[in-house]
Amino acid sequence: MKSYAAVDLGASSGRVMVGRVGPDSLELSEAHRFPNRPVRVPEGLRWDVLGLYAGVLDGLRAAGRVDSVGIDSWAVDYGLLDADGALLGNPVHYRDARTDGVAEKVWASVPPEELYAATGIQYAPFNTLYQLTAARSTAQLAAARRLLLIPDLLTYWLTGEQGTELTNASTTQLVDPRTRDWSYDVAARLGIDLELFAPLRRPGDPAGVLRAEVLEETGLRGPVPVTAVGSHDTASAVAAVPAVGERFAYICTGTWSLAGLELDEPVLTEESRAANFTNELGLDGTVRYLRNIMGLWLLQECVRAWGNPDLGELLREAAEVPALRSVVDAQDAAFLAPGRMPERIAEACRASGQPVPETRGEFTRCILDSLALAHRRAIDEAQRLADHPVDVVHIVGGGTRNALLCRLTADACGLPVVAGPTEAAALGNVLVQARAHGLVGDRAGMRRLIARTQPLTRYEPSGDAAAWRAAEARLAGAAP
């Protein structure tokens, strides 16, 4: 058996997990977990990337001897380096307001239909493309000689080597999903210098070895290689979906819900663009055809506003609330910013003529029903747009701990749901490293290993399918 350190950074916390892998065994343990707290400074909302790096070093120290390290994180955000390789300020948080109104400026040069046909990426105001457009006149961008996405920035600090991992690069809206290379035409029309980006690398590629200073800081004995993984955490999570065959949908749950299909080729039709589906790249050149849904962010923000009550109690109260009493659109950008989440949910219910939640249990049930309904809509539309029917839905990530959400998703979709693994991103990260070092086989073999070794729970659909159709119609403003 060999040991692999998976650095897995989420929007609210980071963790260093250690995976021990053998020919027919896979064990995962947590070495260190640390908070990821964005900081609001006078110029806007920023990531505390130095705090994250310190957490990574602490985690590697706690991990002990490992045979490789891999890093995954959220997408779209980046750090800028000067000519000496020094970081130019803290990376901007994707929820910062600097991209407000920027999309229209981009579309004046490249209309949205052409942009989607070239890159296949859904519109989101925080995509790297819009961030770079917003930063165009800033002193930082003028001084920058290199742009590194968050996992690539941390890899650079660990190894001294620069690269741009492809699965994360594909979320920038600057990559052509057909060629798996930069979309040079889009970048040229928008005045974006692709020389800012380090050379592309793919999951499994070597990404350097830990610097001597890092070895001293962590107590590790070198050489310790760093391996490129699916550095977008969703790419790593989808690699760990324990599916058999191709007729499956997945939902990666956490702060966001990413619901969709794994395909061989992108879907670049105008109908797909209008439905706001994205074509992000995955392991082995696959396409993650999915829709971003606001996810458990809605509940996280409510819990924060309520002073962090016990989540288990909230879920028990929610289970007693009548189903589908009130639902909101979990894709509505009105829920994107932090703060006042219960008030905004109440306002949305009031505006649509539905009962306004009053108790915490009612708010929680409204959120979970709304997420299940959004999962249903995304999976139904993905099957139709990609002409790719499915027989089962796999839920991975933090939402697997929420049995009520899993059950509601099975009911809403009318399909069995298999929930697990919870630490899918870390497991996918570990297995890509293990595969690069010859310990596991192809993608199907990776998935079989996860299915054999990780706890999974199956939920069969039940309840009234007509009630979900009626709720969907109600949300769309149509008569049930």
KEPA-323294 format. One record per residue (C-alpha): residue number from 0; residue in one letter; x, y, z. Coordinates in pm, 1 decimal. Layout:
BEGIN
NUM / A / X / Y / Z
...
This chain:
BEGIN
0 / M / 0.0 / 0.0 / 0.0
1 / K / 103.4 / 359.1 / -62.1
2 / S / -9.9 / 684.3 / 100.6
3 / Y / -128.8 / 994.7 / -82.2
4 / A / -206.3 / 1337.1 / 63.7
5 / A / -514.8 / 1500.6 / -87.7
6 / V / -540.5 / 1873.2 / -21.9
7 / D / -910.2 / 1949.0 / -71.8
8 / L / -1013.2 / 2313.1 / -36.2
9 / G / -1379.0 / 2413.7 / -18.6
10 / A / -1544.6 / 2750.8 / 6.2
11 / S / -1582.5 / 2730.7 / 384.1
12 / S / -1308.3 / 2490.3 / 494.9
13 / G / -997.5 / 2310.3 / 381.7
14 / R / -873.4 / 1965.7 / 469.9
15 / V / -571.9 / 1746.3 / 415.2
16 / M / -679.6 / 1385.4 / 380.7
17 / V / -453.3 / 1081.8 / 360.4
18 / G / -551.1 / 797.2 / 133.5
19 / R / -389.2 / 456.2 / 168.7
20 / V / -429.7 / 261.5 / -153.3
21 / G / -357.5 / -99.8 / -238.7
22 / P / -463.8 / -325.4 / -527.2
23 / D / -801.0 / -393.3 / -360.2
24 / S / -809.3 / -150.0 / -68.8
25 / L / -878.8 / 219.3 / -16.8
26 / E / -872.3 / 387.0 / 322.4
27 / L / -918.9 / 758.7 / 380.6
28 / S / -844.5 / 948.4 / 699.8
29 / E / -838.7 / 1313.9 / 793.0
30 / A / -499.3 / 1456.2 / 887.8
31 / H / -603.6 / 1817.6 / 938.9
32 / R / -904.9 / 2042.1 / 882.7
33 / F / -896.6 / 2419.7 / 890.1
34 / P / -1140.3 / 2703.8 / 824.9
35 / N / -1155.7 / 2903.9 / 503.5
36 / R / -1279.7 / 3245.8 / 609.3
37 / P / -1298.5 / 3513.7 / 340.3
38 / V / -1210.7 / 3861.6 / 458.4
39 / R / -1386.4 / 4185.7 / 364.2
40 / V / -1132.8 / 4466.5 / 323.7
41 / P / -1191.5 / 4822.8 / 192.9
42 / E / -1144.5 / 4715.4 / -168.5
43 / G / -1383.4 / 4418.8 / -145.4
44 / L / -1414.4 / 4050.1 / -52.2
45 / R / -1087.0 / 3855.4 / -57.2
46 / W / -960.8 / 3502.4 / 11.6
47 / D / -713.2 / 3456.0 / 296.4
48 / V / -482.8 / 3251.9 / 73.4
49 / L / -187.9 / 3276.8 / 312.3
50 / G / -402.2 / 3125.3 / 586.5
51 / L / -500.5 / 2847.0 / 347.4
52 / Y / -137.0 / 2778.3 / 260.7
53 / A / -49.5 / 2764.8 / 631.0
54 / G / -331.1 / 2511.2 / 674.8
55 / V / -188.0 / 2301.9 / 390.4
56 / L / 156.9 / 2300.2 / 551.5
57 / D / 6.8 / 2206.7 / 889.3
58 / G / -186.1 / 1927.9 / 719.6
59 / L / 118.4 / 1786.5 / 543.6
60 / R / 304.2 / 1791.2 / 874.2
61 / A / 18.8 / 1599.4 / 1037.3
62 / A / -7.1 / 1357.0 / 744.6
63 / G / 340.0 / 1213.4 / 794.0
64 / R / 515.8 / 1014.7 / 522.9
65 / V / 333.4 / 1026.6 / 190.5
66 / D / 421.5 / 911.6 / -159.7
67 / S / 263.6 / 1207.3 / -339.2
68 / V / 56.2 / 1522.7 / -285.3
69 / G / -236.2 / 1651.8 / -494.6
70 / I / -441.7 / 1971.2 / -461.2
71 / D / -800.2 / 2047.9 / -561.2
72 / S / -1017.7 / 2350.5 / -482.0
73 / W / -1308.7 / 2557.5 / -603.3
74 / A / -1285.9 / 2708.3 / -951.4
75 / V / -1263.9 / 3046.4 / -1131.1
76 / D / -1056.0 / 3243.9 / -875.8
77 / Y / -685.6 / 3317.8 / -917.6
78 / G / -375.3 / 3490.8 / -786.6
79 / L / -156.0 / 3729.1 / -985.0
80 / L / 223.7 / 3713.4 / -966.0
81 / D / 477.3 / 3981.4 / -1055.2
82 / A / 793.9 / 3930.1 / -1258.7
83 / D / 971.4 / 3792.6 / -949.9
84 / G / 697.1 / 3538.6 / -884.8
85 / A / 560.3 / 3726.0 / -581.7
86 / L / 186.2 / 3738.1 / -516.9
87 / L / 22.9 / 4071.2 / -601.3
88 / G / -243.0 / 4100.4 / -331.9
89 / N / -495.2 / 3853.8 / -194.3
90 / P / -706.7 / 3674.7 / -457.1
91 / V / -1052.0 / 3823.6 / -511.6
92 / H / -1346.4 / 3614.3 / -391.9
93 / Y / -1594.4 / 3508.1 / -660.2
94 / R / -1878.1 / 3657.7 / -453.7
95 / D / -1717.0 / 4002.2 / -470.3
96 / A / -1929.9 / 4263.4 / -647.1
97 / R / -1663.7 / 4372.9 / -897.7
98 / T / -1821.1 / 4171.4 / -1181.2
99 / D / -2162.0 / 4337.7 / -1147.0
100 / G / -2260.3 / 4463.2 / -1492.5
101 / V / -1942.6 / 4330.7 / -1656.8
102 / A / -2111.8 / 4061.2 / -1867.1
103 / E / -2272.3 / 4320.6 / -2092.5
104 / K / -1927.7 / 4464.3 / -2172.4
105 / V / -1802.0 / 4118.7 / -2268.5
106 / W / -2107.7 / 4043.8 / -2479.4
107 / A / -2056.0 / 4366.1 / -2674.2
108 / S / -1737.4 / 4209.0 / -2813.7
109 / V / -1839.7 / 3842.7 / -2813.9
110 / P / -2218.6 / 3786.2 / -2808.2
111 / P / -2331.9 / 3522.6 / -2555.6
112 / E / -2434.9 / 3278.4 / -2829.9
113 / E / -2085.9 / 3289.1 / -2983.1
114 / L / -1919.6 / 3270.6 / -2643.8
115 / Y / -2110.1 / 2953.8 / -2554.1
116 / A / -2050.7 / 2794.2 / -2893.6
117 / A / -1676.3 / 2851.9 / -2845.5
118 / T / -1634.7 / 2756.7 / -2478.9
119 / G / -1947.5 / 2567.9 / -2370.7
120 / I / -1945.4 / 2735.5 / -2029.3
121 / Q / -2268.8 / 2853.8 / -1872.1
122 / Y / -2309.4 / 3217.0 / -1779.3
123 / A / -2213.6 / 3294.8 / -1421.9
124 / P / -2118.5 / 3650.0 / -1326.8
125 / F / -1804.5 / 3531.2 / -1147.4
126 / N / -1646.3 / 3329.7 / -1432.2
127 / T / -1275.0 / 3409.5 / -1469.3
128 / L / -1344.6 / 3571.4 / -1805.5
129 / Y / -1563.5 / 3835.4 / -1639.1
130 / Q / -1323.0 / 3875.8 / -1348.0
131 / L / -1037.5 / 3953.4 / -1587.1
132 / T / -1254.4 / 4199.2 / -1776.4
133 / A / -1344.7 / 4371.9 / -1448.4
134 / A / -974.3 / 4388.6 / -1356.1
135 / R / -862.9 / 4524.2 / -1693.4
136 / S / -774.4 / 4877.4 / -1577.9
137 / T / -627.2 / 4783.0 / -1239.1
138 / A / -266.8 / 4836.8 / -1136.5
139 / Q / -243.1 / 4473.7 / -1021.2
140 / L / -328.3 / 4328.6 / -1360.7
141 / A / -95.9 / 4575.7 / -1531.5
142 / A / 190.0 / 4457.8 / -1310.3
143 / A / 108.4 / 4087.2 / -1339.9
144 / R / 329.9 / 3851.0 / -1535.1
145 / R / 155.6 / 3528.6 / -1436.2
146 / L / -197.0 / 3419.8 / -1339.7
147 / L / -238.0 / 3099.5 / -1139.0
148 / L / -572.5 / 2946.0 / -1043.8
149 / I / -600.1 / 2873.6 / -670.2
150 / P / -478.4 / 2509.2 / -667.2
151 / D / -202.1 / 2594.9 / -914.0
152 / L / -92.6 / 2885.9 / -693.1
153 / L / -59.5 / 2658.5 / -390.1
154 / T / 120.5 / 2397.0 / -600.8
155 / Y / 364.7 / 2667.7 / -710.8
156 / W / 437.7 / 2763.3 / -351.1
157 / L / 499.2 / 2397.2 / -266.1
158 / T / 718.1 / 2314.8 / -566.7
159 / G / 838.5 / 2633.7 / -734.9
160 / E / 689.8 / 2507.4 / -1064.4
161 / Q / 403.9 / 2673.8 / -1250.5
162 / G / 126.8 / 2509.8 / -1450.5
163 / T / -243.5 / 2540.8 / -1529.7
164 / E / -440.6 / 2222.7 / -1468.0
165 / L / -696.5 / 2164.2 / -1742.6
166 / T / -1013.5 / 2071.0 / -1550.6
167 / N / -995.7 / 2397.8 / -1357.0
168 / A / -883.9 / 2595.3 / -1661.6
169 / S / -1197.9 / 2482.2 / -1842.3
170 / T / -1410.6 / 2682.2 / -1596.3
171 / T / -1241.3 / 3011.1 / -1691.7
172 / Q / -1456.6 / 3036.9 / -2008.9
173 / L / -1133.1 / 3060.7 / -2206.4
174 / V / -1096.3 / 2691.9 / -2308.9
175 / D / -1245.1 / 2516.3 / -2613.9
176 / P / -1399.5 / 2189.3 / -2482.3
177 / R / -1362.5 / 2026.4 / -2825.7
178 / T / -988.6 / 2081.7 / -2863.3
179 / R / -914.9 / 2074.9 / -2486.0
180 / D / -695.6 / 2380.5 / -2546.2
181 / W / -729.7 / 2755.9 / -2508.2
182 / S / -994.0 / 2937.7 / -2709.2
183 / Y / -749.9 / 3175.1 / -2874.0
184 / D / -1016.4 / 3358.4 / -3074.8
185 / V / -1226.5 / 3444.8 / -2767.6
186 / A / -921.3 / 3565.2 / -2576.1
187 / A / -802.9 / 3780.4 / -2868.1
188 / R / -1143.3 / 3942.8 / -2918.0
189 / L / -1159.1 / 4033.3 / -2549.1
190 / G / -800.2 / 4151.3 / -2519.0
191 / I / -704.0 / 3879.1 / -2270.5
192 / D / -336.9 / 3781.7 / -2284.6
193 / L / -317.3 / 3402.5 / -2261.5
194 / E / 57.2 / 3434.5 / -2197.2
195 / L / -47.2 / 3519.8 / -1841.4
196 / F / -136.5 / 3153.6 / -1794.2
197 / A / 124.9 / 2885.9 / -1728.7
198 / P / 134.9 / 2585.1 / -1965.3
199 / L / -159.8 / 2347.7 / -1943.9
200 / R / -123.6 / 2017.4 / -1762.8
201 / R / -366.9 / 1732.7 / -1713.6
202 / P / -471.4 / 1508.1 / -1424.5
203 / G / -192.4 / 1261.9 / -1357.5
204 / D / 84.5 / 1485.4 / -1491.6
205 / P / 384.7 / 1549.0 / -1264.0
206 / A / 372.4 / 1895.0 / -1103.4
207 / G / 714.7 / 1905.3 / -937.2
208 / V / 850.6 / 1797.4 / -599.5
209 / L / 823.6 / 1962.4 / -259.0
210 / R / 1083.0 / 2236.9 / -215.7
211 / A / 1355.6 / 2190.3 / 46.0
212 / E / 1197.8 / 2466.8 / 256.1
213 / V / 862.7 / 2286.8 / 250.4
214 / L / 1025.1 / 1960.5 / 354.0
215 / E / 1187.9 / 2139.0 / 645.9
216 / E / 861.8 / 2310.4 / 742.1
217 / T / 657.9 / 1988.0 / 733.0
218 / G / 917.3 / 1740.0 / 854.0
219 / L / 872.8 / 1524.6 / 545.3
220 / R / 1163.2 / 1340.0 / 384.9
221 / G / 1211.7 / 1403.4 / 15.2
222 / P / 1176.1 / 1367.0 / -260.3
223 / V / 797.6 / 1398.3 / -236.5
224 / P / 633.4 / 1444.4 / -577.9
225 / V / 330.3 / 1665.1 / -633.4
226 / T / 88.4 / 1519.3 / -888.3
227 / A / -166.6 / 1716.9 / -1087.1
228 / V / -516.7 / 1585.9 / -1012.7
229 / G / -858.5 / 1704.6 / -1122.1
230 / S / -781.1 / 2033.3 / -949.7
231 / H / -1137.6 / 2158.0 / -980.1
232 / D / -1292.8 / 1984.4 / -681.2
233 / T / -1597.4 / 1885.4 / -886.6
234 / A / -1372.7 / 1709.0 / -1138.6
235 / S / -1217.7 / 1508.1 / -856.6
236 / A / -1560.2 / 1437.7 / -704.8
237 / V / -1706.9 / 1313.2 / -1034.1
238 / A / -1403.3 / 1087.0 / -1078.6
239 / A / -1507.0 / 926.0 / -748.7
240 / V / -1871.4 / 861.1 / -841.3
241 / P / -1915.3 / 484.1 / -780.8
242 / A / -2113.9 / 431.6 / -1100.1
243 / V / -2142.7 / 118.6 / -1311.4
244 / G / -2165.8 / 188.3 / -1683.1
245 / E / -2263.1 / 518.9 / -1839.8
246 / R / -2635.7 / 557.2 / -1763.9
247 / F / -2598.8 / 765.8 / -1449.8
248 / A / -2642.4 / 1123.4 / -1336.4
249 / Y / -2449.8 / 1279.3 / -1049.6
250 / I / -2506.1 / 1557.1 / -800.8
251 / C / -2197.9 / 1689.5 / -622.0
252 / T / -2341.4 / 1847.4 / -309.9
253 / G / -2199.7 / 2102.8 / -72.4
254 / T / -2207.2 / 2480.2 / -78.0
255 / W / -2310.5 / 2429.7 / -442.5
256 / S / -2505.5 / 2149.6 / -606.2
257 / L / -2351.5 / 2048.8 / -939.0
258 / A / -2602.2 / 1827.6 / -1116.9
259 / G / -2542.1 / 1664.1 / -1451.7
260 / L / -2392.9 / 1391.2 / -1668.5
261 / E / -2052.8 / 1259.9 / -1772.7
262 / L / -2020.5 / 1274.9 / -2152.0
263 / D / -1757.3 / 1208.4 / -2417.1
264 / E / -1827.3 / 1529.3 / -2610.2
265 / P / -1967.6 / 1872.9 / -2522.1
266 / V / -2322.7 / 1987.9 / -2596.4
267 / L / -2287.9 / 2331.6 / -2755.5
268 / T / -2638.2 / 2392.9 / -2889.4
269 / E / -2825.3 / 2718.0 / -2842.2
270 / E / -3091.5 / 2527.7 / -2647.8
271 / S / -2823.0 / 2407.6 / -2406.9
272 / R / -2698.6 / 2764.1 / -2360.9
273 / A / -3050.5 / 2890.2 / -2295.0
274 / A / -3090.2 / 2620.0 / -2028.3
275 / N / -2764.0 / 2741.7 / -1867.4
276 / F / -2576.4 / 2411.5 / -1879.2
277 / T / -2199.8 / 2408.1 / -1870.2
278 / N / -1940.7 / 2183.8 / -2037.2
279 / E / -1645.7 / 2153.6 / -1801.0
280 / L / -1364.4 / 1909.7 / -1862.3
281 / G / -1311.7 / 1604.9 / -1645.4
282 / L / -1080.9 / 1309.5 / -1607.1
283 / D / -956.4 / 1139.1 / -1926.7
284 / G / -1096.7 / 1409.9 / -2152.6
285 / T / -1455.4 / 1357.5 / -2040.0
286 / V / -1703.2 / 1643.4 / -2027.9
287 / R / -1888.3 / 1731.1 / -1708.8
288 / Y / -2217.9 / 1847.9 / -1854.5
289 / L / -2388.4 / 2008.8 / -1558.5
290 / R / -2580.5 / 2295.0 / -1409.7
291 / N / -2469.9 / 2499.5 / -1109.7
292 / I / -2738.4 / 2517.3 / -841.0
293 / M / -2705.8 / 2737.1 / -533.3
294 / G / -2687.0 / 2427.8 / -310.7
295 / L / -2662.6 / 2402.1 / 65.9
296 / W / -2533.7 / 2759.9 / 71.0
297 / L / -2898.0 / 2857.8 / 124.5
298 / L / -2918.7 / 2650.5 / 442.8
299 / Q / -2566.2 / 2741.1 / 556.6
300 / E / -2650.1 / 3111.2 / 540.7
301 / C / -2977.7 / 3061.6 / 726.9
302 / V / -2800.8 / 2861.5 / 997.3
303 / R / -2543.2 / 3139.1 / 1029.6
304 / A / -2819.3 / 3401.5 / 1055.7
305 / W / -2990.7 / 3195.6 / 1328.1
306 / G / -2677.1 / 3172.8 / 1541.3
307 / N / -2570.7 / 2819.6 / 1437.1
308 / P / -2844.2 / 2600.1 / 1590.2
309 / D / -2813.2 / 2221.2 / 1581.9
310 / L / -2849.1 / 2101.4 / 1221.7
311 / G / -2992.6 / 1765.4 / 1321.4
312 / E / -3274.5 / 1934.0 / 1509.8
313 / L / -3349.1 / 2159.4 / 1211.4
314 / L / -3373.4 / 1855.3 / 983.8
315 / R / -3604.7 / 1675.2 / 1227.9
316 / E / -3830.7 / 1980.7 / 1236.4
317 / A / -3820.5 / 2007.4 / 856.6
318 / A / -3928.8 / 1644.7 / 817.3
319 / E / -4251.4 / 1728.2 / 1004.1
320 / V / -4341.0 / 2018.1 / 771.9
321 / P / -4585.6 / 1938.0 / 487.2
322 / A / -4405.0 / 1868.7 / 161.0
323 / L / -4375.8 / 2135.1 / -109.6
324 / R / -4563.7 / 2396.2 / 93.4
325 / S / -4336.9 / 2667.1 / -49.2
326 / V / -4048.2 / 2648.5 / -298.6
327 / V / -3801.6 / 2901.0 / -438.2
328 / D / -3575.8 / 2896.1 / -743.3
329 / A / -3243.7 / 2762.2 / -609.9
330 / Q / -3068.1 / 2897.4 / -920.2
331 / D / -3181.1 / 3257.0 / -864.9
332 / A / -2883.4 / 3494.9 / -849.1
333 / A / -3075.3 / 3684.6 / -579.1
334 / F / -2944.1 / 3421.8 / -334.5
335 / L / -2578.6 / 3448.6 / -440.6
336 / A / -2451.3 / 3712.2 / -196.5
337 / P / -2407.0 / 3640.8 / 175.5
338 / G / -2637.0 / 3785.2 / 442.5
339 / R / -3012.8 / 3811.5 / 511.8
340 / M / -3087.9 / 3468.7 / 363.2
341 / P / -3406.5 / 3397.6 / 565.2
342 / E / -3543.6 / 3739.3 / 470.6
343 / R / -3463.7 / 3686.8 / 102.0
344 / I / -3630.7 / 3344.9 / 98.9
345 / A / -3936.1 / 3494.9 / 267.9
346 / E / -3944.3 / 3775.3 / 11.5
347 / A / -3929.0 / 3525.7 / -277.2
348 / C / -4215.4 / 3321.1 / -132.8
349 / R / -4423.2 / 3634.4 / -73.8
350 / A / -4359.4 / 3762.0 / -426.8
351 / S / -4474.2 / 3430.1 / -578.7
352 / G / -4790.8 / 3416.7 / -367.9
353 / Q / -4683.8 / 3114.4 / -163.4
354 / P / -4702.7 / 3072.0 / 214.1
355 / V / -4413.8 / 3250.6 / 380.1
356 / P / -4208.6 / 3024.0 / 610.8
357 / E / -4227.7 / 3130.7 / 972.7
358 / T / -4039.4 / 2869.4 / 1175.5
359 / R / -3684.7 / 2748.8 / 1124.4
360 / G / -3820.8 / 2406.9 / 1033.8
361 / E / -4040.4 / 2560.8 / 763.2
362 / F / -3746.7 / 2755.3 / 618.8
363 / T / -3533.1 / 2440.3 / 619.9
364 / R / -3805.0 / 2234.4 / 447.9
365 / C / -3854.0 / 2509.5 / 188.6
366 / I / -3480.5 / 2501.5 / 110.5
367 / L / -3457.2 / 2121.4 / 84.1
368 / D / -3772.8 / 2091.0 / -127.1
369 / S / -3638.9 / 2368.1 / -351.4
370 / L / -3301.0 / 2195.9 / -391.4
371 / A / -3464.8 / 1861.4 / -472.7
372 / L / -3683.7 / 2036.8 / -729.1
373 / A / -3377.0 / 2205.7 / -882.6
374 / H / -3201.4 / 1867.0 / -896.0
375 / R / -3504.3 / 1721.1 / -1077.6
376 / R / -3512.2 / 2001.0 / -1333.9
377 / A / -3138.7 / 1982.5 / -1402.4
378 / I / -3127.5 / 1605.8 / -1448.2
379 / D / -3441.1 / 1593.4 / -1662.7
380 / E / -3313.8 / 1870.3 / -1890.6
381 / A / -2960.1 / 1728.6 / -1911.2
382 / Q / -3093.3 / 1391.8 / -2030.2
383 / R / -3304.4 / 1559.8 / -2296.0
384 / L / -3042.8 / 1807.0 / -2419.7
385 / A / -2763.0 / 1550.0 / -2434.0
386 / D / -2986.2 / 1262.7 / -2550.8
387 / H / -2836.6 / 1059.1 / -2268.8
388 / P / -3091.8 / 870.9 / -2054.2
389 / V / -3001.4 / 760.0 / -1702.7
390 / D / -3121.5 / 491.3 / -1462.2
391 / V / -2975.9 / 615.7 / -1133.8
392 / V / -2864.2 / 935.2 / -962.0
393 / H / -2543.4 / 938.0 / -757.9
394 / I / -2514.6 / 1198.5 / -483.2
395 / V / -2162.7 / 1260.3 / -354.4
396 / G / -2013.4 / 1516.7 / -118.1
397 / G / -2136.7 / 1674.1 / 201.4
398 / G / -2504.6 / 1644.2 / 110.2
399 / T / -2484.2 / 1265.6 / 148.0
400 / R / -2508.0 / 1324.4 / 525.0
401 / N / -2847.1 / 1489.2 / 473.9
402 / A / -3079.1 / 1189.1 / 445.7
403 / L / -3385.9 / 1410.1 / 399.2
404 / L / -3231.9 / 1585.5 / 98.2
405 / C / -3129.9 / 1251.4 / -55.4
406 / R / -3477.9 / 1106.1 / -7.2
407 / L / -3646.5 / 1416.5 / -148.3
408 / T / -3414.3 / 1408.8 / -449.7
409 / A / -3509.7 / 1045.2 / -521.5
410 / D / -3878.3 / 1136.6 / -494.5
411 / A / -3839.6 / 1446.0 / -712.9
412 / C / -3637.7 / 1272.3 / -985.8
413 / G / -3840.2 / 949.8 / -979.0
414 / L / -3510.4 / 758.6 / -982.2
415 / P / -3311.5 / 565.5 / -723.1
416 / V / -3045.3 / 772.1 / -550.8
417 / V / -2716.2 / 620.6 / -434.6
418 / A / -2557.2 / 847.5 / -172.3
419 / G / -2184.5 / 835.2 / -109.3
420 / P / -1899.0 / 876.7 / -76.5
421 / T / -1905.5 / 1190.1 / 137.5
422 / E / -1540.3 / 1281.6 / 78.0
423 / A / -1568.0 / 1226.7 / -296.6
424 / A / -1333.4 / 1508.2 / -399.3
425 / A / -1057.2 / 1381.8 / -170.8
426 / L / -1106.5 / 1023.7 / -289.9
427 / G / -1093.8 / 1126.8 / -655.3
428 / N / -781.6 / 1330.0 / -579.0
429 / V / -615.5 / 1028.7 / -410.2
430 / L / -707.6 / 782.8 / -685.8
431 / V / -575.7 / 1002.5 / -966.3
432 / Q / -244.8 / 1015.5 / -779.2
433 / A / -250.8 / 638.6 / -725.0
434 / R / -328.8 / 579.6 / -1092.0
435 / A / -42.6 / 806.2 / -1198.6
436 / H / 185.7 / 588.8 / -985.9
437 / G / 53.9 / 262.4 / -1130.7
438 / L / -151.0 / 139.0 / -833.5
439 / V / -500.7 / 143.2 / -988.7
440 / G / -633.2 / 94.9 / -1337.3
441 / D / -871.6 / 288.1 / -1558.4
442 / R / -1158.7 / 517.2 / -1455.6
443 / A / -1402.2 / 225.7 / -1432.8
444 / G / -1156.6 / 41.3 / -1209.5
445 / M / -1127.4 / 344.6 / -983.7
446 / R / -1506.2 / 352.3 / -949.3
447 / R / -1529.8 / -18.3 / -873.7
448 / L / -1271.6 / 24.0 / -597.8
449 / I / -1475.7 / 304.9 / -441.8
450 / A / -1797.9 / 101.0 / -462.4
451 / R / -1628.3 / -193.5 / -288.5
452 / T / -1461.9 / 3.9 / -11.6
453 / Q / -1681.7 / 305.0 / 73.0
454 / P / -2018.7 / 309.4 / 255.3
455 / L / -2310.6 / 382.9 / 21.1
456 / T / -2683.0 / 429.8 / 93.2
457 / R / -2959.9 / 370.6 / -160.8
458 / Y / -3290.6 / 564.1 / -160.4
459 / E / -3579.8 / 441.6 / -373.6
460 / P / -3828.9 / 698.4 / -507.6
461 / S / -4168.2 / 721.2 / -339.0
462 / G / -4439.5 / 978.3 / -287.1
463 / D / -4655.9 / 1166.8 / -533.4
464 / A / -4486.7 / 1244.6 / -866.2
465 / A / -4777.1 / 1475.9 / -957.7
466 / A / -4700.5 / 1694.7 / -657.1
467 / W / -4348.0 / 1756.8 / -785.5
468 / R / -4479.5 / 1840.5 / -1131.1
469 / A / -4724.6 / 2083.6 / -975.0
470 / A / -4451.2 / 2248.5 / -768.5
471 / E / -4235.7 / 2282.5 / -1077.4
472 / A / -4522.1 / 2445.3 / -1265.3
473 / R / -4592.6 / 2674.5 / -970.5
474 / L / -4229.9 / 2786.0 / -961.8
475 / A / -4236.8 / 2857.0 / -1333.6
476 / G / -4542.8 / 3076.6 / -1285.4
477 / A / -4770.2 / 2838.2 / -1471.5
478 / A / -5091.9 / 2677.6 / -1351.6
479 / P / -5034.5 / 2334.9 / -1190.8
